[in-house]
């Protein structure tokens, strides 16, 4: 029965969304917003850190992973982020990861994750990252969930004033415990040393507010998942720092380039296909056929989707091995190891991934209605993009549902 609960909630969400009035004539096509100029724009995989059985970083495995991702055409790489277990790595391990990434990436930007609320410790990590050749840091304010907006602002202002490396603000309310207003986030982004933000939440309405309040300042805006990439780009975002690019870098890059070059239908169909990865990178084991229409519809209408705790590191590492990039599955003891259910999820998803011809996906028919969806009693249509074209109705039922948007990747 436990497996039915997420499915039931998905069906309820779809039904509630179908009551919204004023849907566009072709909900599958997302018009592009005018983006702010951004030299950082593109796709960055959230590199996982492979560990040796006897401890320490498995450098050959890390090299294999980085080469695989760089060959996919990514703009840069993010190491030691949340997915990369950066908050658990020792200093020697961090040094190994950063040095290896800089060496393999050559002139491709390497962004380093930092997880602290201590200004001096953040300064120390920034200096080490700069000395090892990193291009920027992604800083998560972690360790003081009750901090005021002024305290958080003061922390980032101090980092900005140091002029050590460009700083990305890591917006991850579920893990940090911080629930800053859009204005408070915008104040951080306006700092001269803060060059952008990674949005680890599934609340596109909140992301839109951050962009609206700071657009024109040359800041970079990144989503944490490729599964809402086209909708995020339509708001004025510039790319993704995401786990999907760890496993299918070329496909995520192809989706990004299709959208920014005006091929929106192609980008949507590619994004639809990327949902095959959700059982690996997401918190739910539901198949793409179930999760895709719900999540794409919610993203199209900027409805926040809450997610439970998600620790996909071991699944991602197993999936890398399954696609031919041999990677040990060990994770830090604070994170869950692989269970038999995880292994089954990964094998099934990778099997489907290997069957996808991405060139064929890109040439699929644009998003036109397939058939009337009987679950939508107001005449909604299931689109080839995987989203739902919503029918007319009333908005009263929406009052009872409020997504908290605190989940993230």
C-alpha angles and dihedrals in degrees: 000000000000090000091057095059098074090044091051091049090050092053091048091051091050091050092049093048090052090066094064114112128221103039118174121257092248108025092179094068113077115200115225122247118219102263124220114245109271130174090193096058118134144058125320121184115222094234116220118225114235116213129207117236090241093047135272131070120315095227097185090053091048090050091052092050094047093048090050092051095043090051087059090067100250119171093230143323134259114214130186094017122138092284088045092056090238095155091059100044120105120235094259089048092050090050091051093051095047095044091049093047093049092048095049095039092051103182095357111109117260116202117197125210119229122188116192145096092214112103095205093049091048089050090051092051092046092052092050091048091051093048090052092052104260118158098213145342132240107214124200116193097227131168104040110067092169095057116132122239089253092055092050091046091050091052094054092040089057091051090047092053092053093068091206101130136341109277128217116202110232107217105196109144096172093060101031095044089224118133103187123178119248088252092053091051090047090052089056092047091052091063108110095233094050106088100179152326139259109213109212095181135084095229106112091176089061091046090051090055091053091051094045093052095049107026113127093041094091095248123155120235121199132182119215096228136045088215091084096030101122093046091049093048089051088061091056099271120149105214146301141286095201147152093232088070089057091064104027106020097157092050093050091046089049090052092050095048093046090056098044090049091055098257093127098158091052091048091051094052090048090050089051090055092050089068087082084081097056096091086059103040101026135073096242126072091208115130121251092253088067103034098041100067093042097048097040092049091048091049092048089057096037092242112160116241118205118216131196123235110303128195106170098160097108092043092051091050092051090047091053089056091047091055092049104268100113110221130164112241098219116127135184112286090247089066128068117263122223117290126196090258090055091051091051091048092050096046092049094048095046090049089056091043092055090053093058118104100201093196089055091048091054091056097050120127113280118259106290125149114280098191142322109285108230092206089065104070092186094064103269118171129220108229129210087242090067093248127111123244100221123229128221120275144116131301101222095102092058091070092074096054124066118166112211094214091211098124120100149158 
